[in-house]
């Protein structure tokens, strides 16, 4: 049996935005674009752990060019985008299955809890996409720096 986990992909960006139906619904400059995937068995503890880990990750450069600063340290923003495809299973055939992804009645409250937890950790508003909408996500990956985290492996 697979261990359920909340999964995120964190990208350090110089700018990022989400557009829905031709309108920008979320936008940041320097900071982190966080793609968020939720499974049915995830809970508030998963959301809170990931929020703290993301905000405290030292992935921004200090004056010596070393990754020693967090998004909070540099005054950066966070753009959180729901991403059910992070749990795609490609075992059989060529069409991915998304059966591991939580249904909206589970995923929406947990995604919203995650956003609130990041806001608490960061001390400012988190920009978001629109849950369940077809979104155009634009970003300039800075580095590039991309990190995958999950709430059960905690690596």
Backbone as a ProteinNet text record, in pm:
[ID]
protein_1_A
[PRIMARY]
XXXXXXXXXXXXXXXXXXXXXXXXXXXXXXXXXXXXXXXXXXXXXXXXXXXXXXXXXXXXXXXXXXXXXXXXXXXXXXXXXXXXXXXXXXXXXXXXXXXXXXXXXXXXXXXXXXXXXXXXXXXXXXXXXXXXXXXXXXXXXXXXXXXXXXXXXXX
[TERTIARY]
84.5	0	88.6	54.1	131.8	107.6	209.6	196.5	146.7	36	-18.5	66.9	73.5	158.6	106.2	132.3	108.3	238.8	230.9	350.8	353.9	473.9	490.5	616.8	611.5	728.6	750.7	869	902.8	1003.5	971.7	1063.6	1096.6	1227.6	1271.4	1255.4	1185.8	1155.2	1192.8	1220	1235.2	1100.2	1006.1	867.5	782.4	654.6	560.8	419.3	332.4	193	102.8	-24.9	-128	-239.6	-279.5	-386.9	-500	-622.2	-741.4	-836.5	-873.3	-967	-921.7	-792.1	-737.5	-709.5	-743.7	-719	-614.8	-520.3	-419.2	-487.2	-478.2	-541.1	-439.3	-312.2	-206	-73.7	7.1	133.5	232.5	358.5	465.3	587.1	674.2	806.3	899.3	1013.5	1108.7	1042.4	1062.5	1004.2	995.9	886.4	869.2	734.9	739.7	619.5	609.1	495.5	476.7	358.2	386.1	280.7	243.5	113.5	67.2	-24.4	13.2	-69.7	-116.3	-243.6	-303.7	-361.2	-339	-401.3	-509.9	-599.5	-712.6	-671.2	-561.9	-524	-445	-420.7	-345.5	-426.8	-355.4	-422.4	-354.5	-405.5	-354	-206.7	-162.6	-21.7	68.9	24.5	103.1	115.1	3.4	1.9	90.9	81.9	160.1	309.8	346.5	488.1	546.3	475.2	524.8	535.7	437.8	440.9	566.3	594.2	713.1	840.7	846.7	966.3	991.9	887.5	901.4	949	886.5	920.7	1061.5	1106.8	1239.4	1352.6	1319.2	1424.1	1521.7	1649.1	1750.8	1800.3	1724	1755.9	1777.5	1789.3	1822.4	1964.9	2036.2	2177.9	2198.7	2306.8	2349.8	2450.5	2516.9	2612.4	2734.2	2762.7	2876.2	2835.2	2708.8	2661.7	2624	2615.9	2577.7	2428.1	2364.2	2221.8	2205	2191.8	2181.1	2059.8	1975.5	1860.4	1729.6	1628.4	1495.6	1413.8	1297.9	1208.1	1166.8	1150.7	1117.2	1233.6	1357.2	1475.5	1490.3	1452.6	1471.2	1346	1240.8	1116.9	1042.8	1063.4	1001.4	855.7	790.9	651.3	638	518.4	487	359.4	364.8	248.8	220.8	106.9	70	-36.1	-10.4	-99.6	-135.6	-265.3	-307.8	-270.2	-221	-166.4	-193.9	-317.1	-352	-267.9	-208.7	-129.4	3.2	39	161.6	154	32.5	15.7	-19.5	23.9	-2.7	65.4	-9.2	48	60.8	181.3	206.2	242.7	204.4	237.9	181	53	-13	-41.4	-8.1	-42.1	28.7	-28.7	32.1	-50.1	-167.2	-248.3	-235.8	-189.1	-172.5	-306	-299.8	-414.1	-391.6	-499.7	-490.8	-572.3	-590.4	-673.9	-622.3	-491.2	-434	-462.6	-496.6	-524.3	-655.2	-655.6	-774.9	-886	-1007.8	-1125.4	-1137.2	-1206.3	-1215.9	-1264.3	-1358.5	-1410.3	-1302.9	-1197.6	-1084.4	-972.7	-945.1	-830.5	-846	-964.7	-981.9	-956.9	-1020.5	-993.4	-847	-782.4	-642.8	-550.4	-578.3	-502.9	-517.2	-640.9	-663.8	-592.5	-589.7	-516.2	-366.9	-314.4	-174.2	-143.6	-227.8	-206.9	-206.5	-302.4	-306.6	-182.3	-135.9	-16	107.3	118.6	231.3	221.5	101.1	83.7	127.2	93.8	133.5	285.3	347	493.3	565.3	512	576.3	546.9	430.2	391.7	332.6	287.1	219.4	132.6	49	-45.5	27.4	-28.7	19.4	-71.8	-13.6	-89.9	-127.4	-239.3	-283.9	-336.8	-350.8	-423.7	-570.2	-646.5	-788.6	-810.2	-842.8	-854.9	-951.7	-907.9	-991.8	-1005.1	-951.3	-962.1	-849.5	-871.2	-764.2	-680.9	-555	-469.2	-348.7	-307.6	-180.7	-83.3	21.6	121.5	246.9	290.3	411.5	513.6	640.3	744	879.1	964.3	1105.5	1176.5	1223.7	1291.1	1428.4	1457.3	1581.6	1683.9	1786	1892.4	1931.6	1851.3	1721.2	1735.6	1640.6	1632.3	1492.4	1484.5	1357.5	1376.1	1287.4	1296.4	1161.7	1163.1	1042.8	1040.9	927.4	910.7	783.4	785.3	659.9	652	529.8	507.4	531.9	545.4	570.7	719.2	785.2	927.7	1011.2	973.1	1041.4	1193.2	1234.1	1377.8	1432.1
-118.9	0	124.8	221.4	344.3	432.7	504.9	601.2	731.8	782.5	907.5	1023.9	1124	1237.5	1362.5	1474.5	1601.4	1633.6	1671.2	1689.5	1830.2	1890.8	2023.6	2026.6	2111.9	2146.5	2295.4	2329.9	2467.7	2519.2	2630.9	2691.3	2833.2	2859.9	2996.1	3076.1	3189.7	3267.1	3413.6	3478.5	3623.7	3689.7	3612.3	3656.1	3535.7	3540.3	3435	3491	3432.6	3476.1	3362	3375.7	3281.2	3360.4	3316.8	3381.1	3281.1	3325.2	3243.7	3324.5	3267.6	3336	3473.2	3491.4	3618.6	3719.5	3687.3	3779.4	3721.7	3805.9	3764.1	3755	3635.4	3614.5	3608.5	3588.6	3586.2	3621.3	3700.2	3744.6	3780.2	3739.4	3779.1	3820.4	3892.7	3918.3	3813.7	3851.4	3758	3675.2	3544	3459.2	3314.6	3247.7	3105.6	3077.5	3002.5	2945.4	2805.1	2773.7	2644.2	2573.7	2461.5	2376.9	2276.7	2264.5	2188.1	2074.4	1950.3	1833.8	1772	1729.3	1674.9	1537	1443.8	1311.8	1305	1205.9	1193	1181.9	1113	1087.7	1202	1307.7	1419.8	1492.3	1557.6	1630.8	1763.1	1831.5	1963.3	1959.9	1852	1842.4	1843.2	1779.6	1780.1	1922.6	1994.3	2131.6	2222.7	2209.6	2295.4	2265.8	2137.6	2102.3	2157.3	2135.6	2184.7	2336.6	2405.1	2552.5	2601.9	2546.3	2587.5	2555.2	2437.4	2394.3	2485.7	2518.4	2602.5	2742.5	2802.8	2940.4	2948.4	2843.4	2845.6	2790.6	2732.2	2679	2789.7	2766	2866.5	2841.8	2896.5	2874.4	3004.4	3114.7	3242.6	3278.4	3342.8	3372.5	3486.6	3471.9	3579.3	3665.5	3755.5	3847.1	3775.9	3655.3	3577.4	3481.3	3485	3398.4	3258.4	3235.9	3105.7	3103.9	2988.8	2977.8	2969.4	3086.2	3097.2	3176.5	3220.2	3303.2	3236.4	3255.5	3202	3307.5	3266.5	3361.5	3471.3	3436.7	3537.5	3634.3	3581.4	3665.3	3770.2	3734.2	3826.3	3908.1	3891.3	3966	3923.8	3799.2	3750.2	3712.8	3688.5	3648	3498.4	3447.8	3308.7	3306.4	3229.5	3204.9	3055.6	3017.1	2876.3	2838.4	2730	2685.8	2539.5	2510.1	2370.7	2292.9	2169.4	2092.4	1943.5	1898.8	1758.9	1663.3	1710.5	1622.5	1579.7	1635.1	1592.7	1446.7	1390.6	1250.7	1161.4	1199.5	1117.8	981.8	878.3	744.1	710	668.9	636.7	489.3	405.9	263.4	192.5	215.4	142.7	235.4	190.6	265.9	398.6	483.7	613.7	731.1	702.5	810.5	805.9	914.1	914.1	897.9	833.6	822	917.5	980.6	1075.5	1027.8	898.1	839.2	869.6	892.2	922.3	1065	1152.1	1292	1301.4	1385.6	1404.6	1470	1432.8	1496.1	1638.3	1727.6	1867.2	1884.9	1801.9	1819.5	1796.3	1722.8	1701.6	1800.9	1816.1	1895.6	2045.4	2100.6	2245.7	2292.6	2232.2	2280	2264	2156.7	2136.4	2233.5	2258.6	2358.4	2495.6	2530.5	2658.8	2664.9	2554.2	2546.7	2568.4	2505.9	2522.4	2670.1	2734.7	2876.5	2960.9	2938.3	3014.2	2987.6	2863.9	2829.3	2899.3	2906.4	2978.1	3126.3	3182.8	3324.4	3351.3	3261	3275.5	3269.9	3172.1	3156.1	3274.2	3322	3427	3566.8	3580.9	3711.1	3804.2	3748.4	3830.6	3743.7	3808.8	3739.9	3653.2	3535.9	3446.1	3461.2	3477.6	3483.2	3340.1	3323.7	3190.5	3190	3068.3	3047	3031.5	2964.4	2939	2788.4	2730.1	2586.1	2531.2	2429.2	2360.8	2429.1	2548.8	2622.1	2581.5	2603	2590	2717	2699.6	2814.1	2817.5	2937.1	2958.8	3010.2	2932.3	2968.6	3013.6	3134.4	3189.1	3211.9	3180.5	3201.2	3220	3287.7	3294.5	3226	3102.3	3023.4	3083.6	3121.4	3188.2	3084.2	3065.5	2971.7	2879.2	2784.2	2748.2	2670.9	2697.7	2623.6	2564.5	2432.4	2360.8	2249.1	2244	2145.6	2077.1	1944.4	1867.3	1824.4	1844	1804.1	1723.2	1625.7	1562.1	1544.8	1548.7	1557.6	1428.1	1316.7	1190.6	1154.1	1174.5	1140.7	1236.7	1363.4	1467.2	1463.4	1453.9	1450.9	1591.6
0	0	0	-83.3	-93.8	28.2	67.5	176.7	116.2	168.2	115.8	163.4	80.2	109.6	40.5	100	33.5	-37.5	-161.9	-243.5	-301	-299.2	-358.6	-444.3	-544.4	-623.8	-601	-551.3	-516.3	-618	-680.8	-776.4	-732.5	-722	-691.9	-820.1	-810.3	-930.1	-912.8	-1025.2	-1022.4	-1048.6	-1106.1	-1120	-1160	-1124.1	-1161.4	-1156.2	-1239.8	-1239.9	-1284.8	-1249.9	-1292	-1356.6	-1475.4	-1549.6	-1570.5	-1545.3	-1567.3	-1655.3	-1769	-1858.2	-1901.7	-1921.3	-1967.1	-1857.3	-1732.1	-1620.3	-1525.5	-1484.7	-1388	-1251.9	-1188.5	-1057.9	-944.8	-977	-877.9	-942.7	-872.1	-931.4	-820.9	-838.7	-747.3	-827.7	-761.8	-816.7	-754	-704.4	-645.3	-535.3	-542.4	-440.2	-483.4	-441.7	-467.9	-534	-642.5	-702.4	-644.9	-582.4	-518.1	-582.9	-649.2	-705.3	-597.4	-565.7	-450.2	-493	-455.6	-482	-350.9	-346.2	-225.1	-252.3	-157.6	-161.1	-54.7	-66.3	26.8	172.9	202.1	341.8	405	332.2	386.5	493.2	583.7	690.3	718.4	819	854.2	892.4	957.9	997.6	874.9	765.6	641.5	587.2	584.5	533.1	616.9	749	838	828.2	821.3	810.1	680.4	569	440.5	438.5	494.3	496.6	567.5	684.1	758.3	683.8	626.4	553.6	433.7	361.6	242	279.5	378	415.1	474	542	604.9	517	400.5	312.8	274.2	296.9	264.4	122.3	26.4	-115.2	-192.6	-117.9	-180	-140.2	-231.7	-209.9	-111.4	-32.4	56.1	-18.6	51.8	-11.9	-69.4	-21.4	-72.5	-184.2	-224.6	-332	-286.1	-155.5	-101.5	-71	-87.1	-55.6	95.8	158.2	303.5	349.8	257.4	294.4	251.9	335.1	305.2	229.7	180	114.2	211.9	338.5	440.1	459.3	462.1	480.8	371.1	247.2	134.7	105.4	187.3	165.8	40.7	-2	-124.9	-107.7	-219.9	-221.2	-245.6	-224.8	-254.3	-338	-446.1	-531.7	-524.5	-465.8	-448.8	-551.6	-624.9	-731.5	-709.8	-701.9	-687.2	-813.4	-793.1	-905.8	-883.7	-914.4	-891	-973.9	-1082.4	-1168	-1104.9	-989.7	-921.8	-876.6	-871.3	-832.2	-950.5	-1068.7	-1186.7	-1174.2	-1208.7	-1216.4	-1363.8	-1402	-1542.5	-1560.7	-1463	-1467.1	-1588.9	-1616.3	-1724.2	-1841.5	-1959.2	-2079.5	-2089.9	-2173.3	-2200.5	-2151.5	-2094.3	-2038.8	-1887.4	-1825	-1679.1	-1606.6	-1491.9	-1402.7	-1286.2	-1242.5	-1131.6	-1012.5	-1001.1	-896.8	-756	-741.6	-609	-564.2	-657.2	-621.2	-544.4	-441.7	-359.8	-440.7	-408.9	-467.8	-410.6	-482.8	-438	-294.6	-247.4	-111.5	-5	-38.9	51.3	18.9	-109.1	-152.9	-126.8	-151.5	-136.8	6	107.3	244.5	285.2	240.8	278.2	204.6	78.1	2.1	68.7	107.7	174.1	308.8	382.1	509.3	484	378.8	342.1	313.9	235.3	201.7	329.1	419.1	545	630.1	631.6	709.4	653	519.8	458.3	492.5	487.3	522.5	666.5	755.7	896.2	909.6	845.1	851.3	786.6	674.1	596	650.7	713.8	766.9	664.2	551.3	451.3	361.5	281.7	195	91.7	68.2	-35.9	-157	-271.9	-396.3	-435.2	-505.7	-544.4	-687.2	-738.3	-861.4	-825.5	-911.7	-886.8	-890.5	-776.4	-763.7	-868.8	-941.4	-1039	-1173.7	-1187.3	-1313.7	-1408.4	-1536.9	-1634.9	-1621.1	-1580.4	-1550.2	-1643.1	-1678	-1746.7	-1641.3	-1616.3	-1516.4	-1589.7	-1561	-1622.2	-1512.3	-1542.8	-1443	-1508.9	-1435.3	-1470.5	-1355.5	-1379.7	-1276.5	-1255.1	-1133.7	-1096.9	-1053.7	-1132.5	-1096.9	-1210.6	-1247.2	-1192	-1060.9	-970.5	-844.8	-837.3	-832.8	-821.7	-720.1	-619.5	-513.2	-495.7	-484.7	-459.6	-313.2	-247.9	-108	-95.1	-3.6	31.4	181.9	230.8	374.2	450.2	381.3	450.4	446.9	332.4	322.7	407	408.8	487.5	470.2	345.7	314.9	298.1
[MASK]
+++++++++++++++++++++++++++++++++++++++++++++++++++++++++++++++++++++++++++++++++++++++++++++++++++++++++++++++++++++++++++++++++++++++++++++++++++++++++++

